[in-house]
Amino acid sequence: MDKAIIAGKAPLPVELKAGETYAWCSCGKSSNQPLCDGSHKGTSFVPKVFKAEKDGTAYLCTCKQTSNPGMCDGTHKNL
């Protein structure tokens, strides 16, 4: 399996809108971090697609090492 590129070492805040669908970049190659731009094509990675349950700010992972794909869990502090 390919290894994800660490795109950053801090989460990025994203304003989510309830009911909208988002695709979190799991490979680290997206130029639209932390969201997917299709750069994973040709790799073993697929984006984590999710629908926002409520309006608000979510802190999305950029280190790609989170145990909760998409959401920051603080793993970047140990890199």
Contacts in CASP RR format, 6 or more apart in sequence:
PFRMAT RR
TARGET T0000
AUTHOR 0000-0000-0000
METHOD contacts of the structure
MODEL  1
MDKAIIAGKAPLPVELKAGETYAWCSCGKSSNQPLCDGSHKGTSFVPKVF
KAEKDGTAYLCTCKQTSNPGMCDGTHKNL
1 44 0 8 1.000
2 27 0 8 1.000
2 43 0 8 1.000
2 44 0 8 1.000
2 45 0 8 1.000
4 26 0 8 1.000
4 27 0 8 1.000
4 28 0 8 1.000
4 45 0 8 1.000
4 64 0 8 1.000
4 65 0 8 1.000
5 27 0 8 1.000
5 28 0 8 1.000
5 29 0 8 1.000
5 64 0 8 1.000
6 28 0 8 1.000
6 62 0 8 1.000
6 63 0 8 1.000
6 64 0 8 1.000
6 65 0 8 1.000
6 79 0 8 1.000
7 25 0 8 1.000
7 28 0 8 1.000
7 29 0 8 1.000
7 30 0 8 1.000
7 33 0 8 1.000
7 34 0 8 1.000
7 62 0 8 1.000
7 63 0 8 1.000
7 64 0 8 1.000
8 33 0 8 1.000
8 62 0 8 1.000
8 63 0 8 1.000
8 76 0 8 1.000
9 62 0 8 1.000
9 63 0 8 1.000
9 76 0 8 1.000
9 79 0 8 1.000
10 62 0 8 1.000
10 76 0 8 1.000
11 34 0 8 1.000
11 59 0 8 1.000
11 60 0 8 1.000
11 61 0 8 1.000
11 62 0 8 1.000
11 72 0 8 1.000
11 74 0 8 1.000
11 76 0 8 1.000
12 33 0 8 1.000
12 34 0 8 1.000
12 59 0 8 1.000
12 60 0 8 1.000
12 62 0 8 1.000
13 57 0 8 1.000
13 58 0 8 1.000
13 59 0 8 1.000
13 60 0 8 1.000
14 22 0 8 1.000
14 34 0 8 1.000
14 35 0 8 1.000
14 57 0 8 1.000
14 58 0 8 1.000
14 59 0 8 1.000
14 60 0 8 1.000
15 55 0 8 1.000
15 56 0 8 1.000
15 57 0 8 1.000
16 22 0 8 1.000
16 52 0 8 1.000
16 54 0 8 1.000
16 55 0 8 1.000
16 56 0 8 1.000
16 57 0 8 1.000
16 58 0 8 1.000
17 52 0 8 1.000
17 55 0 8 1.000
17 56 0 8 1.000
18 52 0 8 1.000
18 53 0 8 1.000
18 54 0 8 1.000
18 55 0 8 1.000
19 51 0 8 1.000
19 52 0 8 1.000
19 53 0 8 1.000
20 51 0 8 1.000
20 52 0 8 1.000
21 49 0 8 1.000
21 50 0 8 1.000
21 51 0 8 1.000
21 52 0 8 1.000
22 35 0 8 1.000
22 49 0 8 1.000
22 50 0 8 1.000
22 51 0 8 1.000
22 52 0 8 1.000
23 35 0 8 1.000
23 36 0 8 1.000
23 47 0 8 1.000
23 48 0 8 1.000
23 49 0 8 1.000
24 34 0 8 1.000
24 35 0 8 1.000
24 36 0 8 1.000
24 47 0 8 1.000
24 48 0 8 1.000
24 49 0 8 1.000
24 50 0 8 1.000
24 60 0 8 1.000
24 61 0 8 1.000
24 69 0 8 1.000
24 70 0 8 1.000
25 32 0 8 1.000
25 33 0 8 1.000
25 34 0 8 1.000
25 35 0 8 1.000
25 36 0 8 1.000
25 37 0 8 1.000
25 39 0 8 1.000
25 40 0 8 1.000
25 47 0 8 1.000
25 64 0 8 1.000
26 36 0 8 1.000
26 40 0 8 1.000
26 45 0 8 1.000
26 46 0 8 1.000
26 47 0 8 1.000
26 48 0 8 1.000
26 64 0 8 1.000
26 69 0 8 1.000
26 70 0 8 1.000
27 39 0 8 1.000
27 40 0 8 1.000
27 43 0 8 1.000
27 45 0 8 1.000
27 64 0 8 1.000
28 39 0 8 1.000
28 62 0 8 1.000
28 64 0 8 1.000
29 39 0 8 1.000
29 40 0 8 1.000
29 43 0 8 1.000
30 36 0 8 1.000
30 37 0 8 1.000
30 38 0 8 1.000
30 39 0 8 1.000
30 40 0 8 1.000
31 37 0 8 1.000
31 39 0 8 1.000
33 62 0 8 1.000
34 60 0 8 1.000
34 61 0 8 1.000
34 62 0 8 1.000
34 70 0 8 1.000
35 60 0 8 1.000
36 47 0 8 1.000
38 47 0 8 1.000
40 46 0 8 1.000
40 47 0 8 1.000
48 69 0 8 1.000
48 70 0 8 1.000
50 70 0 8 1.000
52 58 0 8 1.000
58 71 0 8 1.000
59 71 0 8 1.000
59 72 0 8 1.000
60 70 0 8 1.000
60 71 0 8 1.000
60 72 0 8 1.000
61 68 0 8 1.000
61 69 0 8 1.000
61 70 0 8 1.000
61 71 0 8 1.000
61 72 0 8 1.000
61 73 0 8 1.000
61 75 0 8 1.000
61 76 0 8 1.000
62 76 0 8 1.000
63 75 0 8 1.000
63 76 0 8 1.000
63 79 0 8 1.000
65 75 0 8 1.000
65 76 0 8 1.000
65 79 0 8 1.000
66 72 0 8 1.000
66 73 0 8 1.000
66 74 0 8 1.000
66 75 0 8 1.000
67 73 0 8 1.000
67 75 0 8 1.000
END
